[in-house]
Amino acid sequence: MIAISLRPTGRRYGTVSFASTLHLCPVLDLLLADVPPQWQSEVRLGLQEALVNAAKHGNNLDPNKTVIVEFFIIDNQYWWVISDEGAGFVAPSDACDLDCTQTQIHEVDECGRGLYILHQVFDQVHWSKCGTELRLCKQVKNRFKPIVR
């Protein structure tokens, strides 16, 4: 089951919660509704990875446990806060500095393909101290540069 708290008119936020499952297409469609089309496929990949991790690794695919996603837009920043009911996750100390080339991807497998994807897709990736909440931000720049006079 998917529960949705729709954004009130004129506000740019909302909440989606769902029982732990890997059937994520409807959830991803909701979360990507306001993302500019040129960014949707990239952000979809990152969000899918984060949601799979929350449902599978966090909640062990227990249908009695819920994944909650809060999303909001501030200026040109798109934010998603993903929470699960698991025991928590401790990111490797170098996870924030993942800057792997194609030849290094096999080395990333130990610390997680998902971590690599998250750091490539999103501009900001932050875990809570207890490791059950992940904050993701995608900065979408304006197409037009401001006129400097």
C-alpha positions as CSV (number, residue, x, y, z in Angstrom):
1,M,0.0,0.0,0.0
2,I,1.2,3.5,-0.8
3,A,0.1,6.5,1.3
4,I,0.5,10.0,-0.2
5,S,0.3,13.3,1.5
6,L,-0.2,15.6,-1.5
7,R,1.2,19.1,-1.5
8,P,-1.3,21.8,-0.9
9,T,-1.7,24.2,-3.8
10,G,1.2,26.6,-4.1
11,R,3.4,24.6,-1.8
12,R,6.4,22.5,-3.0
13,Y,6.5,19.5,-0.6
14,G,4.9,16.3,0.2
15,T,5.3,12.8,1.8
16,V,5.0,9.3,0.3
17,S,5.0,6.2,2.5
18,F,4.8,2.6,1.4
19,A,5.2,-0.9,2.8
20,S,8.6,-2.4,2.1
21,T,8.5,-3.6,-1.5
22,L,10.6,-3.5,-4.6
23,H,7.6,-2.5,-6.8
24,L,8.7,1.1,-6.9
25,C,7.5,2.4,-10.3
26,P,4.4,4.3,-8.9
27,V,6.4,5.7,-6.0
28,L,9.2,6.9,-8.3
29,D,6.7,8.4,-10.7
30,L,5.2,10.5,-7.8
31,L,8.6,11.5,-6.6
32,L,9.8,12.6,-10.0
33,A,6.6,14.5,-11.0
34,D,8.2,18.0,-10.6
35,V,11.8,17.2,-11.6
36,P,12.7,18.8,-15.0
37,P,12.5,16.2,-17.8
38,Q,16.2,16.4,-18.6
39,W,17.1,15.3,-15.1
40,Q,14.4,12.6,-14.6
41,S,16.2,9.5,-15.8
42,E,19.4,10.3,-13.8
43,V,17.4,11.1,-10.6
44,R,15.2,8.1,-11.1
45,L,18.2,5.8,-11.0
46,G,19.5,7.4,-7.8
47,L,16.1,7.4,-6.1
48,Q,15.5,3.8,-7.1
49,E,18.8,2.8,-5.6
50,A,18.0,4.7,-2.3
51,L,14.5,3.2,-2.1
52,V,15.7,-0.3,-2.8
53,N,18.3,0.0,-0.1
54,A,15.7,1.3,2.4
55,A,13.2,-1.4,1.7
56,K,15.6,-4.3,1.2
57,H,18.6,-3.6,3.5
58,G,16.9,-1.3,6.0
59,N,13.6,-3.1,6.4
60,N,14.5,-6.5,5.1
61,L,11.5,-6.4,2.8
62,D,9.3,-6.8,5.8
63,P,5.8,-5.7,4.6
64,N,5.0,-4.6,8.2
65,K,7.7,-2.0,8.0
66,T,7.4,1.3,6.2
67,V,9.6,3.5,4.0
68,I,8.8,7.2,4.2
69,V,9.9,9.7,1.7
70,E,9.5,13.4,2.3
71,F,10.2,15.6,-0.7
72,F,10.4,19.3,-1.2
73,I,11.8,21.9,-3.6
74,I,13.6,25.0,-2.5
75,D,14.6,27.3,-5.3
76,N,16.6,25.1,-7.7
77,Q,17.2,22.3,-5.1
78,Y,15.2,19.1,-5.1
79,W,15.4,17.3,-1.8
80,W,14.3,13.8,-0.8
81,V,14.5,12.5,2.8
82,I,14.2,8.7,2.9
83,S,13.6,7.0,6.2
84,D,13.3,3.3,7.0
85,E,12.6,1.2,10.2
86,G,15.8,-0.8,10.1
87,A,18.7,-1.1,12.5
88,G,20.7,1.6,10.8
89,F,23.5,2.0,8.4
90,V,27.1,3.2,8.9
91,A,28.5,4.6,5.7
92,P,32.2,3.9,5.0
93,S,34.3,6.8,6.1
94,D,35.3,7.5,2.5
95,A,31.8,7.2,1.1
96,C,31.5,11.0,0.8
97,D,34.6,11.1,-1.3
98,L,33.8,8.4,-3.8
99,D,35.2,9.7,-7.1
100,C,35.7,6.4,-8.9
101,T,36.6,6.0,-12.6
102,Q,35.3,3.2,-14.7
103,T,38.5,1.2,-14.0
104,Q,37.9,1.5,-10.3
105,I,34.2,0.4,-10.2
106,H,35.2,-3.2,-9.2
107,E,36.8,-1.8,-6.1
108,V,33.6,0.0,-5.2
109,D,31.7,-3.3,-4.9
110,E,32.8,-3.8,-1.4
111,C,31.5,-0.5,-0.1
112,G,28.5,-0.6,-2.3
113,R,27.5,0.0,-5.9
114,G,24.6,2.0,-4.5
115,L,26.8,4.4,-2.6
116,Y,28.7,5.1,-5.8
117,I,25.5,5.7,-7.7
118,L,24.1,8.1,-5.0
119,H,27.3,10.2,-5.0
120,Q,27.3,10.4,-8.8
121,V,23.7,11.4,-9.2
122,F,23.1,13.7,-6.2
123,D,25.0,16.9,-5.2
124,Q,24.5,16.2,-1.5
125,V,24.2,12.8,0.2
126,H,23.8,12.7,4.0
127,W,22.9,10.0,6.5
128,S,21.6,10.6,9.9
129,K,23.8,9.5,12.9
130,C,21.6,6.4,13.5
131,G,21.7,5.5,9.8
132,T,18.0,5.2,9.2
133,E,17.5,8.4,7.3
134,L,19.1,9.5,4.1
135,R,18.9,13.1,2.7
136,L,19.5,13.6,-1.0
137,C,19.7,16.8,-2.9
138,K,19.9,17.5,-6.6
139,Q,20.8,21.0,-7.6
140,V,19.1,21.9,-10.9
141,K,20.6,25.0,-12.4
142,N,18.7,27.5,-14.4
143,R,19.0,27.2,-18.1
144,F,19.5,30.9,-18.5
145,K,22.4,32.9,-16.9
146,P,21.4,36.2,-15.2
147,I,22.3,39.3,-17.1
148,V,25.2,41.1,-15.4
149,R,25.3,44.8,-15.8
